[in-house]
Amino acid sequence: MSYVCTKCENEVDIDPLGDKIICPHCSGRAVLKKRSEESNPVKAR
Ligand SMILES: [Zn+2]
């Protein structure tokens, strides 16, 4: 699984089994799942 740190914007490779998601580059905990251009403006429902 590929994740992207929201702080340094580096790719973070983590174990999906692990509970903690920490960026090894900046030790930031803000990591987003890397998806193919997920740009949903508004989810109307
Ligand atoms: Zn980072």
mmCIF file of the protein (N, C-alpha, C, O) and its ligand, coordinates in Angstrom:
data_MODEL
# 
_entry.id   MODEL 
# 
loop_
_entity.id 
_entity.type 
_entity.pdbx_number_of_molecules 
1 polymer     1 
2 non-polymer 1 
# 
_entity_poly.entity_id                      1 
_entity_poly.type                           'polypeptide(L)' 
_entity_poly.nstd_linkage                   no 
_entity_poly.nstd_monomer                   no 
_entity_poly.pdbx_seq_one_letter_code       MSYVCTKCENEVDIDPLGDKIICPHCSGRAVLKKRSEESNPVKAR 
_entity_poly.pdbx_seq_one_letter_code_can   MSYVCTKCENEVDIDPLGDKIICPHCSGRAVLKKRSEESNPVKAR 
_entity_poly.pdbx_strand_id                 A 
# 
loop_
_entity_poly_seq.entity_id 
_entity_poly_seq.num 
_entity_poly_seq.mon_id 
_entity_poly_seq.hetero 
1 1  MET n 
1 2  SER n 
1 3  TYR n 
1 4  VAL n 
1 5  CYS n 
1 6  THR n 
1 7  LYS n 
1 8  CYS n 
1 9  GLU n 
1 10 ASN n 
1 11 GLU n 
1 12 VAL n 
1 13 ASP n 
1 14 ILE n 
1 15 ASP n 
1 16 PRO n 
1 17 LEU n 
1 18 GLY n 
1 19 ASP n 
1 20 LYS n 
1 21 ILE n 
1 22 ILE n 
1 23 CYS n 
1 24 PRO n 
1 25 HIS n 
1 26 CYS n 
1 27 SER n 
1 28 GLY n 
1 29 ARG n 
1 30 ALA n 
1 31 VAL n 
1 32 LEU n 
1 33 LYS n 
1 34 LYS n 
1 35 ARG n 
1 36 SER n 
1 37 GLU n 
1 38 GLU n 
1 39 SER n 
1 40 ASN n 
1 41 PRO n 
1 42 VAL n 
1 43 LYS n 
1 44 ALA n 
1 45 ARG n 
# 
loop_
_struct_asym.id 
_struct_asym.entity_id 
A 1 
B 2 
# 
loop_
_chem_comp.id 
_chem_comp.type 
_chem_comp.mon_nstd_flag 
ALA 'L-peptide linking' y 
ARG 'L-peptide linking' y 
ASN 'L-peptide linking' y 
ASP 'L-peptide linking' y 
CYS 'L-peptide linking' y 
GLU 'L-peptide linking' y 
GLY 'peptide linking'   y 
HIS 'L-peptide linking' y 
ILE 'L-peptide linking' y 
LEU 'L-peptide linking' y 
LYS 'L-peptide linking' y 
MET 'L-peptide linking' y 
PRO 'L-peptide linking' y 
SER 'L-peptide linking' y 
THR 'L-peptide linking' y 
TYR 'L-peptide linking' y 
VAL 'L-peptide linking' y 
ZN  non-polymer         . 
# 
_pdbx_entity_nonpoly.entity_id   2 
_pdbx_entity_nonpoly.name        ? 
_pdbx_entity_nonpoly.comp_id     ZN 
# 
_pdbx_nonpoly_scheme.asym_id         B 
_pdbx_nonpoly_scheme.entity_id       2 
_pdbx_nonpoly_scheme.mon_id          ZN 
_pdbx_nonpoly_scheme.ndb_seq_num     1 
_pdbx_nonpoly_scheme.pdb_seq_num     101 
_pdbx_nonpoly_scheme.auth_seq_num    101 
_pdbx_nonpoly_scheme.pdb_mon_id      ZN 
_pdbx_nonpoly_scheme.auth_mon_id     ZN 
_pdbx_nonpoly_scheme.pdb_strand_id   A 
_pdbx_nonpoly_scheme.pdb_ins_code    . 
# 
loop_
_atom_site.group_PDB 
_atom_site.id 
_atom_site.type_symbol 
_atom_site.label_atom_id 
_atom_site.label_alt_id 
_atom_site.label_comp_id 
_atom_site.label_asym_id 
_atom_site.label_entity_id 
_atom_site.label_seq_id 
_atom_site.pdbx_PDB_ins_code 
_atom_site.Cartn_x 
_atom_site.Cartn_y 
_atom_site.Cartn_z 
_atom_site.occupancy 
_atom_site.B_iso_or_equiv 
_atom_site.pdbx_formal_charge 
_atom_site.auth_seq_id 
_atom_site.auth_comp_id 
_atom_site.auth_asym_id 
_atom_site.auth_atom_id 
_atom_site.pdbx_PDB_model_num 
ATOM   1   N  N  . MET A 1 1  ? 0.839   -1.198 0.000  1.00 0.00 ? 1   MET A N  1 
ATOM   2   C  CA . MET A 1 1  ? 0.000   0.000  0.000  1.00 0.00 ? 1   MET A CA 1 
ATOM   3   C  C  . MET A 1 1  ? 0.872   1.244  0.000  1.00 0.00 ? 1   MET A C  1 
ATOM   4   O  O  . MET A 1 1  ? 1.913   1.301  0.654  1.00 0.00 ? 1   MET A O  1 
ATOM   5   N  N  . SER A 1 2  ? 0.440   2.188  -0.714 1.00 0.00 ? 2   SER A N  1 
ATOM   6   C  CA . SER A 1 2  ? 1.208   3.428  -0.783 1.00 0.00 ? 2   SER A CA 1 
ATOM   7   C  C  . SER A 1 2  ? 0.452   4.553  -0.086 1.00 0.00 ? 2   SER A C  1 
ATOM   8   O  O  . SER A 1 2  ? -0.745  4.766  -0.278 1.00 0.00 ? 2   SER A O  1 
ATOM   9   N  N  . TYR A 1 3  ? 1.210   5.242  0.719  1.00 0.00 ? 3   TYR A N  1 
ATOM   10  C  CA . TYR A 1 3  ? 0.617   6.393  1.394  1.00 0.00 ? 3   TYR A CA 1 
ATOM   11  C  C  . TYR A 1 3  ? 1.472   7.613  1.121  1.00 0.00 ? 3   TYR A C  1 
ATOM   12  O  O  . TYR A 1 3  ? 2.647   7.519  0.768  1.00 0.00 ? 3   TYR A O  1 
ATOM   13  N  N  . VAL A 1 4  ? 0.848   8.747  1.295  1.00 0.00 ? 4   VAL A N  1 
ATOM   14  C  CA . VAL A 1 4  ? 1.583   9.983  1.084  1.00 0.00 ? 4   VAL A CA 1 
ATOM   15  C  C  . VAL A 1 4  ? 1.460   10.859 2.319  1.00 0.00 ? 4   VAL A C  1 
ATOM   16  O  O  . VAL A 1 4  ? 0.364   11.109 2.821  1.00 0.00 ? 4   VAL A O  1 
ATOM   17  N  N  . CYS A 1 5  ? 2.586   11.307 2.784  1.00 0.00 ? 5   CYS A N  1 
ATOM   18  C  CA . CYS A 1 5  ? 2.598   12.179 3.947  1.00 0.00 ? 5   CYS A CA 1 
ATOM   19  C  C  . CYS A 1 5  ? 2.087   13.559 3.551  1.00 0.00 ? 5   CYS A C  1 
ATOM   20  O  O  . CYS A 1 5  ? 2.463   14.112 2.518  1.00 0.00 ? 5   CYS A O  1 
ATOM   21  N  N  . THR A 1 6  ? 1.240   14.085 4.385  1.00 0.00 ? 6   THR A N  1 
ATOM   22  C  CA . THR A 1 6  ? 0.681   15.400 4.074  1.00 0.00 ? 6   THR A CA 1 
ATOM   23  C  C  . THR A 1 6  ? 1.629   16.511 4.493  1.00 0.00 ? 6   THR A C  1 
ATOM   24  O  O  . THR A 1 6  ? 1.450   17.671 4.122  1.00 0.00 ? 6   THR A O  1 
ATOM   25  N  N  . LYS A 1 7  ? 2.627   16.148 5.261  1.00 0.00 ? 7   LYS A N  1 
ATOM   26  C  CA . LYS A 1 7  ? 3.571   17.160 5.723  1.00 0.00 ? 7   LYS A CA 1 
ATOM   27  C  C  . LYS A 1 7  ? 4.671   17.378 4.706  1.00 0.00 ? 7   LYS A C  1 
ATOM   28  O  O  . LYS A 1 7  ? 4.869   18.482 4.200  1.00 0.00 ? 7   LYS A O  1 
ATOM   29  N  N  . CYS A 1 8  ? 5.379   16.306 4.419  1.00 0.00 ? 8   CYS A N  1 
ATOM   30  C  CA . CYS A 1 8  ? 6.521   16.444 3.520  1.00 0.00 ? 8   CYS A CA 1 
ATOM   31  C  C  . CYS A 1 8  ? 6.184   15.936 2.126  1.00 0.00 ? 8   CYS A C  1 
ATOM   32  O  O  . CYS A 1 8  ? 6.993   16.036 1.203  1.00 0.00 ? 8   CYS A O  1 
ATOM   33  N  N  . GLU A 1 9  ? 4.985   15.392 1.985  1.00 0.00 ? 9   GLU A N  1 
ATOM   34  C  CA . GLU A 1 9  ? 4.518   14.915 0.689  1.00 0.00 ? 9   GLU A CA 1 
ATOM   35  C  C  . GLU A 1 9  ? 5.406   13.831 0.107  1.00 0.00 ? 9   GLU A C  1 
ATOM   36  O  O  . GLU A 1 9  ? 5.548   13.708 -1.110 1.00 0.00 ? 9   GLU A O  1 
ATOM   37  N  N  . ASN A 1 10 ? 5.986   13.067 0.972  1.00 0.00 ? 10  ASN A N  1 
ATOM   38  C  CA . ASN A 1 10 ? 6.787   11.942 0.516  1.00 0.00 ? 10  ASN A CA 1 
ATOM   39  C  C  . ASN A 1 10 ? 5.959   10.674 0.560  1.00 0.00 ? 10  ASN A C  1 
ATOM   40  O  O  . ASN A 1 10 ? 4.998   10.555 1.320  1.00 0.00 ? 10  ASN A O  1 
ATOM   41  N  N  . GLU A 1 11 ? 6.351   9.756  -0.257 1.00 0.00 ? 11  GLU A N  1 
ATOM   42  C  CA . GLU A 1 11 ? 5.643   8.490  -0.240 1.00 0.00 ? 11  GLU A CA 1 
ATOM   43  C  C  . GLU A 1 11 ? 6.042   7.685  0.981  1.00 0.00 ? 11  GLU A C  1 
ATOM   44  O  O  . GLU A 1 11 ? 7.222   7.544  1.302  1.00 0.00 ? 11  GLU A O  1 
ATOM   45  N  N  . VAL A 1 12 ? 5.049   7.172  1.639  1.00 0.00 ? 12  VAL A N  1 
ATOM   46  C  CA . VAL A 1 12 ? 5.311   6.411  2.853  1.00 0.00 ? 12  VAL A CA 1 
ATOM   47  C  C  . VAL A 1 12 ? 4.820   4.983  2.647  1.00 0.00 ? 12  VAL A C  1 
ATOM   48  O  O  . VAL A 1 12 ? 3.646   4.734  2.372  1.00 0.00 ? 12  VAL A O  1 
ATOM   49  N  N  . ASP A 1 13 ? 5.731   4.088  2.786  1.00 0.00 ? 13  ASP A N  1 
ATOM   50  C  CA . ASP A 1 13 ? 5.378   2.686  2.638  1.00 0.00 ? 13  ASP A CA 1 
ATOM   51  C  C  . ASP A 1 13 ? 5.215   2.071  4.023  1.00 0.00 ? 13  ASP A C  1 
ATOM   52  O  O  . ASP A 1 13 ? 6.175   1.970  4.787  1.00 0.00 ? 13  ASP A O  1 
ATOM   53  N  N  . ILE A 1 14 ? 4.018   1.673  4.329  1.00 0.00 ? 14  ILE A N  1 
ATOM   54  C  CA . ILE A 1 14 ? 3.766   1.148  5.666  1.00 0.00 ? 14  ILE A CA 1 
ATOM   55  C  C  . ILE A 1 14 ? 3.080   -0.195 5.583  1.00 0.00 ? 14  ILE A C  1 
ATOM   56  O  O  . ILE A 1 14 ? 2.605   -0.618 4.529  1.00 0.00 ? 14  ILE A O  1 
ATOM   57  N  N  . ASP A 1 15 ? 3.044   -0.838 6.705  1.00 0.00 ? 15  ASP A N  1 
ATOM   58  C  CA . ASP A 1 15 ? 2.328   -2.099 6.778  1.00 0.00 ? 15  ASP A CA 1 
ATOM   59  C  C  . ASP A 1 15 ? 0.868   -1.841 7.088  1.00 0.00 ? 15  ASP A C  1 
ATOM   60  O  O  . ASP A 1 15 ? 0.547   -1.115 8.029  1.00 0.00 ? 15  ASP A O  1 
ATOM   61  N  N  . PRO A 1 16 ? -0.007  -2.426 6.310  1.00 0.00 ? 16  PRO A N  1 
ATOM   62  C  CA . PRO A 1 16 ? -1.438  -2.239 6.551  1.00 0.00 ? 16  PRO A CA 1 
ATOM   63  C  C  . PRO A 1 16 ? -1.870  -2.869 7.859  1.00 0.00 ? 16  PRO A C  1 
ATOM   64  O  O  . PRO A 1 16 ? -2.944  -2.568 8.379  1.00 0.00 ? 16  PRO A O  1 
ATOM   65  N  N  . LEU A 1 17 ? -1.039  -3.736 8.383  1.00 0.00 ? 17  LEU A N  1 
ATOM   66  C  CA . LEU A 1 17 ? -1.377  -4.393 9.638  1.00 0.00 ? 17  LEU A CA 1 
ATOM   67  C  C  . LEU A 1 17 ? -1.106  -3.471 10.812 1.00 0.00 ? 17  LEU A C  1 
ATOM   68  O  O  . LEU A 1 17 ? -1.756  -3.551 11.854 1.00 0.00 ? 17  LEU A O  1 
ATOM   69  N  N  . GLY A 1 18 ? -0.137  -2.599 10.620 1.00 0.00 ? 18  GLY A N  1 
ATOM   70  C  CA . GLY A 1 18 ? 0.225   -1.693 11.705 1.00 0.00 ? 18  GLY A CA 1 
ATOM   71  C  C  . GLY A 1 18 ? -0.868  -0.690 11.998 1.00 0.00 ? 18  GLY A C  1 
ATOM   72  O  O  . GLY A 1 18 ? -1.567  -0.221 11.100 1.00 0.00 ? 18  GLY A O  1 
ATOM   73  N  N  . ASP A 1 19 ? -0.994  -0.385 13.225 1.00 0.00 ? 19  ASP A N  1 
ATOM   74  C  CA . ASP A 1 19 ? -2.012  0.575  13.620 1.00 0.00 ? 19  ASP A CA 1 
ATOM   75  C  C  . ASP A 1 19 ? -1.522  1.999  13.429 1.00 0.00 ? 19  ASP A C  1 
ATOM   76  O  O  . ASP A 1 19 ? -2.274  2.902  13.062 1.00 0.00 ? 19  ASP A O  1 
ATOM   77  N  N  . LYS A 1 20 ? -0.253  2.162  13.687 1.00 0.00 ? 20  LYS A N  1 
ATOM   78  C  CA . LYS A 1 20 ? 0.293   3.513  13.598 1.00 0.00 ? 20  LYS A CA 1 
ATOM   79  C  C  . LYS A 1 20 ? 0.815   3.798  12.207 1.00 0.00 ? 20  LYS A C  1 
ATOM   80  O  O  . LYS A 1 20 ? 1.479   2.967  11.587 1.00 0.00 ? 20  LYS A O  1 
ATOM   81  N  N  . ILE A 1 21 ? 0.509   4.954  11.746 1.00 0.00 ? 21  ILE A N  1 
ATOM   82  C  CA . ILE A 1 21 ? 1.030   5.374  10.458 1.00 0.00 ? 21  ILE A CA 1 
ATOM   83  C  C  . ILE A 1 21 ? 1.906   6.602  10.670 1.00 0.00 ? 21  ILE A C  1 
ATOM   84  O  O  . ILE A 1 21 ? 1.431   7.719  10.872 1.00 0.00 ? 21  ILE A O  1 
ATOM   85  N  N  . ILE A 1 22 ? 3.173   6.346  10.616 1.00 0.00 ? 22  ILE A N  1 
ATOM   86  C  CA . ILE A 1 22 ? 4.093   7.460  10.858 1.00 0.00 ? 22  ILE A CA 1 
ATOM   87  C  C  . ILE A 1 22 ? 5.047   7.595  9.692  1.00 0.00 ? 22  ILE A C  1 
ATOM   88  O  O  . ILE A 1 22 ? 5.636   6.621  9.224  1.00 0.00 ? 22  ILE A O  1 
ATOM   89  N  N  . CYS A 1 23 ? 5.182   8.809  9.241  1.00 0.00 ? 23  CYS A N  1 
ATOM   90  C  CA . CYS A 1 23 ? 6.085   9.073  8.134  1.00 0.00 ? 23  CYS A CA 1 
ATOM   91  C  C  . CYS A 1 23 ? 7.528   8.966  8.616  1.00 0.00 ? 23  CYS A C  1 
ATOM   92  O  O  . CYS A 1 23 ? 7.910   9.627  9.582  1.00 0.00 ? 23  CYS A O  1 
ATOM   93  N  N  . PRO A 1 24 ? 8.321   8.150  7.960  1.00 0.00 ? 24  PRO A N  1 
ATOM   94  C  CA . PRO A 1 24 ? 9.720   7.967  8.350  1.00 0.00 ? 24  PRO A CA 1 
ATOM   95  C  C  . PRO A 1 24 ? 10.577  9.166  7.978  1.00 0.00 ? 24  PRO A C  1 
ATOM   96  O  O  . PRO A 1 24 ? 11.720  9.293  8.418  1.00 0.00 ? 24  PRO A O  1 
ATOM   97  N  N  . HIS A 1 25 ? 10.016  10.027 7.174  1.00 0.00 ? 25  HIS A N  1 
ATOM   98  C  CA . HIS A 1 25 ? 10.806  11.173 6.700  1.00 0.00 ? 25  HIS A CA 1 
ATOM   99  C  C  . HIS A 1 25 ? 10.732  12.325 7.693  1.00 0.00 ? 25  HIS A C  1 
ATOM   100 O  O  . HIS A 1 25 ? 11.746  12.942 8.021  1.00 0.00 ? 25  HIS A O  1 
ATOM   101 N  N  . CYS A 1 26 ? 9.532   12.604 8.164  1.00 0.00 ? 26  CYS A N  1 
ATOM   102 C  CA . CYS A 1 26 ? 9.371   13.756 9.050  1.00 0.00 ? 26  CYS A CA 1 
ATOM   103 C  C  . CYS A 1 26 ? 8.706   13.347 10.354 1.00 0.00 ? 26  CYS A C  1 
ATOM   104 O  O  . CYS A 1 26 ? 8.406   14.185 11.205 1.00 0.00 ? 26  CYS A O  1 
ATOM   105 N  N  . SER A 1 27 ? 8.481   12.051 10.498 1.00 0.00 ? 27  SER A N  1 
ATOM   106 C  CA . SER A 1 27 ? 7.852   11.545 11.728 1.00 0.00 ? 27  SER A CA 1 
ATOM   107 C  C  . SER A 1 27 ? 6.465   12.134 11.924 1.00 0.00 ? 27  SER A C  1 
ATOM   108 O  O  . SER A 1 27 ? 5.954   12.242 13.039 1.00 0.00 ? 27  SER A O  1 
ATOM   109 N  N  . GLY A 1 28 ? 5.878   12.511 10.796 1.00 0.00 ? 28  GLY A N  1 
ATOM   110 C  CA . GLY A 1 28 ? 4.530   13.067 10.895 1.00 0.00 ? 28  GLY A CA 1 
ATOM   111 C  C  . GLY A 1 28 ? 3.500   11.952 10.909 1.00 0.00 ? 28  GLY A C  1 
ATOM   112 O  O  . GLY A 1 28 ? 3.719   10.868 10.368 1.00 0.00 ? 28  GLY A O  1 
ATOM   113 N  N  . ARG A 1 29 ? 2.400   12.236 11.524 1.00 0.00 ? 29  ARG A N  1 
ATOM   114 C  CA . ARG A 1 29 ? 1.363   11.208 11.609 1.00 0.00 ? 29  ARG A CA 1 
ATOM   115 C  C  . ARG A 1 29 ? 0.251   11.462 10.612 1.00 0.00 ? 29  ARG A C  1 
ATOM   116 O  O  . ARG A 1 29 ? -0.702  10.688 10.517 1.00 0.00 ? 29  ARG A O  1 
ATOM   117 N  N  . ALA A 1 30 ? 0.376   12.537 9.879  1.00 0.00 ? 30  ALA A N  1 
ATOM   118 C  CA . ALA A 1 30 ? -0.646  12.856 8.897  1.00 0.00 ? 30  ALA A CA 1 
ATOM   119 C  C  . ALA A 1 30 ? -0.292  12.199 7.572  1.00 0.00 ? 30  ALA A C  1 
ATOM   120 O  O  . ALA A 1 30 ? 0.498   12.726 6.789  1.00 0.00 ? 30  ALA A O  1 
ATOM   121 N  N  . VAL A 1 31 ? -0.877  11.065 7.344  1.00 0.00 ? 31  VAL A N  1 
ATOM   122 C  CA . VAL A 1 31 ? -0.578  10.340 6.121  1.00 0.00 ? 31  VAL A CA 1 
ATOM   123 C  C  . VAL A 1 31 ? -1.875  9.990  5.413  1.00 0.00 ? 31  VAL A C  1 
ATOM   124 O  O  . VAL A 1 31 ? -2.832  9.514  6.024  1.00 0.00 ? 31  VAL A O  1 
ATOM   125 N  N  . LEU A 1 32 ? -1.884  10.228 4.147  1.00 0.00 ? 32  LEU A N  1 
ATOM   126 C  CA . LEU A 1 32 ? -3.079  9.948  3.376  1.00 0.00 ? 32  LEU A CA 1 
ATOM   127 C  C  . LEU A 1 32 ? -2.859  8.765  2.466  1.00 0.00 ? 32  LEU A C  1 
ATOM   128 O  O  . LEU A 1 32 ? -1.741  8.486  2.032  1.00 0.00 ? 32  LEU A O  1 
ATOM   129 N  N  . LYS A 1 33 ? -3.922  8.090  2.193  1.00 0.00 ? 33  LYS A N  1 
ATOM   130 C  CA . LYS A 1 33 ? -3.843  7.001  1.232  1.00 0.00 ? 33  LYS A CA 1 
ATOM   131 C  C  . LYS A 1 33 ? -3.632  7.567  -0.160 1.00 0.00 ? 33  LYS A C  1 
ATOM   132 O  O  . LYS A 1 33 ? -4.282  8.525  -0.577 1.00 0.00 ? 33  LYS A O  1 
ATOM   133 N  N  . LYS A 1 34 ? -2.724  6.956  -0.843 1.00 0.00 ? 34  LYS A N  1 
ATOM   134 C  CA . LYS A 1 34 ? -2.444  7.441  -2.186 1.00 0.00 ? 34  LYS A CA 1 
ATOM   135 C  C  . LYS A 1 34 ? -3.425  6.827  -3.168 1.00 0.00 ? 34  LYS A C  1 
ATOM   136 O  O  . LYS A 1 34 ? -3.496  5.610  -3.340 1.00 0.00 ? 34  LYS A O  1 
ATOM   137 N  N  . ARG A 1 35 ? -4.171  7.701  -3.797 1.00 0.00 ? 35  ARG A N  1 
ATOM   138 C  CA . ARG A 1 35 ? -5.136  7.208  -4.773 1.00 0.00 ? 35  ARG A CA 1 
ATOM   139 C  C  . ARG A 1 35 ? -4.948  7.949  -6.076 1.00 0.00 ? 35  ARG A C  1 
ATOM   140 O  O  . ARG A 1 35 ? -4.280  8.982  -6.136 1.00 0.00 ? 35  ARG A O  1 
ATOM   141 N  N  . SER A 1 36 ? -5.529  7.421  -7.086 1.00 0.00 ? 36  SER A N  1 
ATOM   142 C  CA . SER A 1 36 ? -5.384  8.036  -8.396 1.00 0.00 ? 36  SER A CA 1 
ATOM   143 C  C  . SER A 1 36 ? -6.308  9.238  -8.535 1.00 0.00 ? 36  SER A C  1 
ATOM   144 O  O  . SER A 1 36 ? -7.466  9.133  -8.938 1.00 0.00 ? 36  SER A O  1 
ATOM   145 N  N  . GLU A 1 37 ? -5.752  10.358 -8.188 1.00 0.00 ? 37  GLU A N  1 
ATOM   146 C  CA . GLU A 1 37 ? -6.472  11.620 -8.366 1.00 0.00 ? 37  GLU A CA 1 
ATOM   147 C  C  . GLU A 1 37 ? -7.872  11.557 -7.788 1.00 0.00 ? 37  GLU A C  1 
ATOM   148 O  O  . GLU A 1 37 ? -8.869  11.552 -8.510 1.00 0.00 ? 37  GLU A O  1 
ATOM   149 N  N  . GLU A 1 38 ? -7.914  11.512 -6.505 1.00 0.00 ? 38  GLU A N  1 
ATOM   150 C  CA . GLU A 1 38 ? -9.227  11.486 -5.876 1.00 0.00 ? 38  GLU A CA 1 
ATOM   151 C  C  . GLU A 1 38 ? -9.688  12.912 -5.628 1.00 0.00 ? 38  GLU A C  1 
ATOM   152 O  O  . GLU A 1 38 ? -9.404  13.510 -4.591 1.00 0.00 ? 38  GLU A O  1 
ATOM   153 N  N  . SER A 1 39 ? -10.390 13.424 -6.585 1.00 0.00 ? 39  SER A N  1 
ATOM   154 C  CA . SER A 1 39 ? -10.829 14.809 -6.454 1.00 0.00 ? 39  SER A CA 1 
ATOM   155 C  C  . SER A 1 39 ? -12.350 14.884 -6.566 1.00 0.00 ? 39  SER A C  1 
ATOM   156 O  O  . SER A 1 39 ? -12.909 15.300 -7.580 1.00 0.00 ? 39  SER A O  1 
ATOM   157 N  N  . ASN A 1 40 ? -12.969 14.475 -5.511 1.00 0.00 ? 40  ASN A N  1 
ATOM   158 C  CA . ASN A 1 40 ? -14.415 14.599 -5.486 1.00 0.00 ? 40  ASN A CA 1 
ATOM   159 C  C  . ASN A 1 40 ? -14.789 15.916 -4.828 1.00 0.00 ? 40  ASN A C  1 
ATOM   160 O  O  . ASN A 1 40 ? -14.602 16.097 -3.625 1.00 0.00 ? 40  ASN A O  1 
ATOM   161 N  N  . PRO A 1 41 ? -15.309 16.816 -5.612 1.00 0.00 ? 41  PRO A N  1 
ATOM   162 C  CA . PRO A 1 41 ? -15.645 18.142 -5.079 1.00 0.00 ? 41  PRO A CA 1 
ATOM   163 C  C  . PRO A 1 41 ? -16.688 18.064 -3.982 1.00 0.00 ? 41  PRO A C  1 
ATOM   164 O  O  . PRO A 1 41 ? -16.455 18.513 -2.860 1.00 0.00 ? 41  PRO A O  1 
ATOM   165 N  N  . VAL A 1 42 ? -17.804 17.509 -4.298 1.00 0.00 ? 42  VAL A N  1 
ATOM   166 C  CA . VAL A 1 42 ? -18.865 17.405 -3.298 1.00 0.00 ? 42  VAL A CA 1 
ATOM   167 C  C  . VAL A 1 42 ? -19.592 16.077 -3.454 1.00 0.00 ? 42  VAL A C  1 
ATOM   168 O  O  . VAL A 1 42 ? -19.977 15.668 -4.549 1.00 0.00 ? 42  VAL A O  1 
ATOM   169 N  N  . LYS A 1 43 ? -19.758 15.433 -2.328 1.00 0.00 ? 43  LYS A N  1 
ATOM   170 C  CA . LYS A 1 43 ? -20.515 14.195 -2.382 1.00 0.00 ? 43  LYS A CA 1 
ATOM   171 C  C  . LYS A 1 43 ? -21.941 14.467 -1.962 1.00 0.00 ? 43  LYS A C  1 
ATOM   172 O  O  . LYS A 1 43 ? -22.269 14.490 -0.775 1.00 0.00 ? 43  LYS A O  1 
ATOM   173 N  N  . ALA A 1 44 ? -22.765 14.669 -2.941 1.00 0.00 ? 44  ALA A N  1 
ATOM   174 C  CA . ALA A 1 44 ? -24.157 14.962 -2.637 1.00 0.00 ? 44  ALA A CA 1 
ATOM   175 C  C  . ALA A 1 44 ? -24.945 13.680 -2.469 1.00 0.00 ? 44  ALA A C  1 
ATOM   176 O  O  . ALA A 1 44 ? -24.925 12.787 -3.316 1.00 0.00 ? 44  ALA A O  1 
ATOM   177 N  N  . ARG A 1 45 ? -25.633 13.626 -1.357 1.00 0.00 ? 45  ARG A N  1 
ATOM   178 C  CA . ARG A 1 45 ? -26.494 12.465 -1.197 1.00 0.00 ? 45  ARG A CA 1 
ATOM   179 C  C  . ARG A 1 45 ? -27.675 12.707 -0.262 1.00 0.00 ? 45  ARG A C  1 
ATOM   180 O  O  . ARG A 1 45 ? -28.483 11.805 -0.040 1.00 0.00 ? 45  ARG A O  1 
HETATM 181 ZN ZN . ZN  B 2 .  ? 6.456   13.223 6.138  1.00 0.00 2 101 ZN  A ZN 1 
# 
